[in-house]
Amino acid sequence: EKAELQSRDSVPKSKPLILHRMAELMHEIKKLTQKDADPSSKWSLSPVGLLKAVGEKLPYFADCAQHDAQEFLRAFLDQLHNDLNKVKVTPAYNELKDIDGEPEIDKAERTWDEYLKRNDSTMADLFCGQLQSSVLCGGCQTTFTAYDPFWDLAVPIPHKYKSGAAQALCWLGGKNDPGCSLEDCLSAFSEEEELAGDEEYYCEKCKSRQKATKWIRIHRYPKVLVVTLKRFSFSEKCGARHKLNTPVSAPLQNLELERFRSSASSDPSPRYDLYAVADHVGGMGGGHYVASCLNPGD
């Protein structure tokens, strides 16, 4: 028993600290949620070891100040990804050029393969997908595409659903009829955007700035989809930012994203089940995060 306690307190230098503490916590959670677990055993866990490891490796989150949950999740996943990355020697950067006449599906695959040359880990296998960004030039009517990896989707609250702080807090999967759904937010994320004025697009074919139309689609779906709601809005009337507390609902099962798939994708659209929610309770000045997670034993 003494030897086991010593092994838990001292992490070998060859093992990444956060990864090691995360593995320990997952082991304890697994024991706690097993059907044959001792009912007299403790029913909660304190991730103090993991918290200390995060503070050591990610000092930005080590203080007692308030931090954004999405920023923490990205930094945490990135740390785990780096610890598990099978690529030990990063190859030299290779700027990919468009190939005339290349099918879109081949272009996307070539871009994805180039990304995997530097990023090959279990975390990337689970959380990383690929977006297709398209721009239609208003001058020559040529459509230009680009393919980029993503680890989460930051989706806006549709303008017609935006509300102030007087509204009820968001509850995903709640029974009440909210004013907005997650599908509405995904539609706002993928809807066409007009590029004009200072935002005109420089067309390589026209060799000049042109009015254009831009849109985004999902080309490759991740196994685990992370969605962040953009709940901050700037009010020109009062010249300040405020939090949008518009209620948003999401299905507990079978979230279907086929209509957001790129036309060039051969990747079948999966159906996602809701696994966890991090909900912020409070306003711009402060608050708390409340996490809810599916119990696999239920």
C-alpha positions in Angstrom: 0.0 0.0 0.0 2.8 2.4 0.8 4.5 1.6 -2.5 1.2 2.4 -4.3 0.9 5.7 -2.6 4.4 6.6 -3.5 3.8 5.8 -7.1 0.8 8.0 -7.2 2.6 10.9 -5.7 5.7 10.7 -7.9 5.3 10.7 -11.7 8.3 9.4 -13.7 9.9 12.2 -15.7 9.5 10.1 -18.8 5.7 10.3 -18.5 3.8 13.5 -19.4 2.3 14.9 -16.2 -1.2 15.8 -17.3 -1.6 12.6 -19.3 -0.5 10.6 -16.3 -2.9 12.3 -13.9 -5.7 12.1 -16.4 -5.2 8.3 -16.7 -5.3 8.0 -12.9 -8.6 9.9 -12.8 -10.2 7.9 -15.5 -9.2 4.7 -13.8 -10.9 5.9 -10.6 -14.0 7.0 -12.4 -14.2 3.6 -14.2 -14.1 1.8 -10.8 -16.7 4.2 -9.4 -19.2 3.7 -12.3 -18.9 -0.1 -12.6 -22.1 -2.0 -12.0 -20.4 -4.2 -9.4 -18.9 -1.3 -7.5 -19.1 -1.4 -3.8 -22.2 0.7 -2.9 -20.6 1.7 0.4 -17.6 3.3 -1.4 -17.3 7.0 -2.0 -19.6 8.4 -4.7 -17.5 11.4 -5.7 -13.9 12.1 -6.8 -11.8 15.2 -6.3 -9.4 15.7 -9.3 -6.8 17.6 -7.2 -3.9 15.7 -8.8 -5.0 16.6 -12.3 -5.7 20.2 -11.3 -2.2 20.6 -9.9 -0.7 19.1 -13.1 -2.7 21.5 -15.2 -1.4 24.4 -13.1 2.1 23.3 -13.6 1.9 22.6 -17.4 -0.6 25.3 -18.2 0.2 28.2 -15.8 -2.3 30.5 -17.4 -5.0 28.5 -15.7 -3.1 28.1 -12.4 -4.5 31.2 -10.7 -7.9 31.7 -9.0 -9.2 34.0 -11.7 -12.2 33.2 -13.9 -11.4 31.5 -17.2 -13.4 30.5 -20.3 -14.4 26.8 -20.4 -13.9 26.6 -24.2 -10.4 28.1 -23.9 -9.5 25.6 -21.2 -10.9 22.6 -23.1 -8.9 23.6 -26.2 -5.7 24.0 -24.2 -6.3 20.8 -22.3 -7.0 18.8 -25.5 -4.0 20.3 -27.2 -1.7 19.3 -24.3 -3.0 15.7 -24.4 -2.7 15.7 -28.2 1.0 16.8 -27.9 1.7 14.2 -25.3 0.2 11.5 -27.4 1.4 12.7 -30.8 3.1 9.8 -32.7 5.0 12.4 -34.8 8.2 13.0 -33.0 10.1 14.8 -35.8 7.9 17.5 -37.4 8.5 17.6 -41.2 9.2 20.9 -42.9 6.2 23.1 -43.7 4.9 22.5 -47.2 2.6 25.1 -48.6 0.0 23.4 -50.6 -0.9 24.9 -54.0 -4.1 24.4 -56.0 -3.9 22.0 -58.8 -5.9 22.9 -61.9 -8.6 20.4 -62.6 -8.1 18.5 -59.3 -11.4 17.1 -57.9 -12.4 18.6 -54.6 -12.4 15.3 -52.8 -8.8 14.8 -53.8 -7.9 18.3 -52.7 -9.5 17.8 -49.3 -7.7 14.4 -48.9 -4.3 15.9 -49.9 -4.8 18.7 -47.3 -5.9 16.2 -44.6 -2.9 14.0 -45.3 -0.6 17.0 -44.9 -2.1 17.8 -41.6 -1.7 14.2 -40.3 2.0 14.4 -41.1 2.3 16.7 -38.0 -0.7 15.6 -36.0 -1.3 11.9 -35.4 -2.7 11.1 -32.0 -5.7 9.5 -30.3 -7.1 12.9 -29.5 -6.9 14.0 -33.1 -8.7 10.7 -34.1 -11.5 11.5 -31.7 -12.0 15.3 -31.8 -10.6 16.6 -35.2 -12.7 17.1 -38.2 -12.3 19.1 -41.5 -14.2 22.2 -42.7 -14.6 23.3 -46.3 -14.6 27.1 -46.8 -16.0 28.3 -50.2 -15.9 31.7 -51.8 -17.8 32.6 -54.9 -16.2 35.6 -56.7 -18.9 38.0 -57.9 -16.7 39.1 -60.8 -15.6 35.9 -62.6 -18.1 33.6 -60.9 -15.3 31.2 -59.9 -15.6 29.3 -56.6 -12.4 29.0 -54.5 -12.2 26.4 -51.8 -10.0 25.8 -48.8 -9.9 22.8 -46.3 -9.0 23.3 -42.7 -9.0 21.1 -39.6 -11.2 21.9 -36.6 -11.4 20.7 -33.1 -14.6 22.5 -32.2 -17.4 24.5 -33.8 -18.0 28.0 -32.4 -21.6 28.7 -33.6 -23.5 32.0 -33.2 -26.9 32.6 -31.8 -29.1 33.7 -34.8 -29.8 37.4 -34.8 -33.6 37.0 -34.6 -33.2 35.0 -31.4 -30.8 37.2 -29.6 -32.0 38.5 -26.2 -30.6 40.3 -23.2 -29.8 39.1 -19.7 -33.4 39.0 -18.7 -34.0 35.7 -20.5 -33.8 32.3 -18.8 -30.5 30.5 -18.9 -29.7 27.9 -21.5 -30.6 24.3 -20.9 -29.7 21.8 -23.5 -32.3 19.0 -23.8 -34.8 20.7 -21.6 -38.5 20.1 -21.9 -39.5 23.7 -22.2 -40.0 25.1 -25.7 -37.0 27.5 -26.2 -36.7 30.2 -28.8 -33.7 28.6 -30.5 -32.4 25.2 -31.3 -28.8 24.0 -31.8 -29.7 23.3 -35.5 -30.7 27.0 -35.8 -27.2 28.0 -34.5 -25.5 25.5 -36.9 -27.6 27.0 -39.8 -26.4 30.5 -38.8 -22.8 29.2 -38.8 -23.1 27.7 -42.3 -25.3 30.4 -44.0 -23.9 32.4 -46.9 -22.1 35.6 -46.0 -21.8 38.6 -48.4 -18.2 40.1 -48.7 -18.4 43.7 -49.7 -16.8 47.1 -49.0 -13.8 46.7 -46.7 -14.3 42.9 -46.7 -14.2 42.4 -50.5 -12.4 39.3 -51.6 -9.1 39.5 -53.5 -9.7 37.2 -56.5 -6.5 35.6 -57.9 -8.2 35.1 -61.2 -9.5 38.7 -61.6 -6.4 40.1 -59.9 -8.5 42.6 -58.0 -10.8 42.9 -55.1 -14.4 41.8 -55.8 -17.7 41.4 -54.0 -18.1 37.8 -53.1 -20.2 35.2 -51.3 -18.7 33.0 -48.6 -20.0 29.8 -46.8 -18.7 27.0 -44.7 -19.6 23.3 -44.7 -18.4 20.2 -42.8 -16.3 17.9 -45.0 -15.0 15.4 -42.5 -17.0 14.7 -39.3 -15.2 14.1 -36.0 -16.1 11.1 -33.8 -16.7 13.5 -30.9 -18.2 16.8 -31.9 -17.6 19.8 -29.6 -19.9 22.8 -30.1 -19.5 26.2 -28.4 -22.2 28.8 -28.4 -21.1 32.3 -29.0 -22.8 34.0 -26.2 -21.1 37.4 -26.3 -22.5 40.3 -28.2 -21.5 43.9 -28.7 -24.2 46.5 -28.3 -23.6 49.6 -30.4 -26.3 51.4 -28.5 -24.5 51.2 -25.1 -21.0 50.5 -26.5 -20.4 47.4 -24.4 -20.4 43.7 -24.6 -23.1 41.6 -22.9 -23.9 38.0 -22.5 -26.7 36.4 -24.6 -28.9 34.3 -22.4 -31.1 33.0 -25.2 -32.4 29.5 -24.4 -31.0 26.9 -26.8 -32.2 23.3 -27.0 -30.4 20.3 -28.4 -31.7 16.7 -28.9 -30.4 14.2 -26.4 -30.0 11.7 -29.2 -29.6 11.6 -33.0 -28.4 15.1 -33.9 -28.3 14.9 -37.7 -25.9 17.2 -39.6 -26.4 15.9 -43.2 -27.6 19.3 -44.5 -24.3 20.9 -43.3 -22.1 18.4 -45.2 -20.0 19.7 -48.1 -21.1 18.5 -51.6 -17.6 17.1 -52.2 -17.6 14.9 -49.1 -18.0 11.2 -49.3 -17.9 11.0 -45.5 -21.3 9.7 -44.2 -23.1 12.0 -41.8 -23.1 10.5 -38.4 -25.8 11.0 -35.8 -24.6 12.5 -32.5 -25.9 11.8 -29.0 -25.5 14.4 -26.3 -22.8 13.3 -23.9 -21.9 16.4 -21.8 -22.8 20.0 -21.3 -20.8 22.8 -19.6 -23.3 25.5 -18.8 -22.2 29.0 -17.6 -24.4 30.5 -14.8 -23.8 34.2 -14.4 -23.0 37.3 -16.5 -20.1 39.2 -17.9 -18.7 40.1 -14.5 -18.5 36.6 -13.1 -20.3 33.3 -12.6 -19.8 29.5 -12.4 -19.7 26.6 -14.8 -22.0 23.7 -14.1 -21.0 20.5 -15.9 -23.5 17.6 -16.7 -22.3 14.4 -18.1 -24.0 11.1 -19.2 -23.4 8.3 -16.8 -22.5 5.3 -19.1 -23.8 3.0 -16.4 -27.4 4.3 -16.7 
